[in-house]
Amino acid sequence: MVTIRDAVVDDFSAVRRVNELAFSRPNELELVDNLRPVPPSISLVAVLDSEVIGHIFFSPVKLIPEFEGDRMM
C-alpha cells in the first residue's frame, strides 16, 4: 500500500531522483532544493515498501504588482 507522508531530510536524495526521472532536466531539481527551506512550504512523499516513489511540493507564490491581473498562459 502506498503511504503519503511529510518528506524528511533522509528523503531528499530520493526526492531528487524522483524529480529527475519525472522532469529529465536539472531546473526542477534545483527549484525544489532552493524552495525547500522557505516557509511555509509543504513537501510530501509517496512511499511504497520503504521506497520513495513520488513527490509533491507546495510553496507560497507572490504576484509582482505590475503583473497582477495578467493571464498566465
Secondary structure, 3 states (H helix, E strand, C coil): CCEEEECCHHHHHHHHHHHHHHHCCHHHHHHHHHHCCCCCCEEEEEEECCEEEEEEEECCCCCCHHHCCCCCC
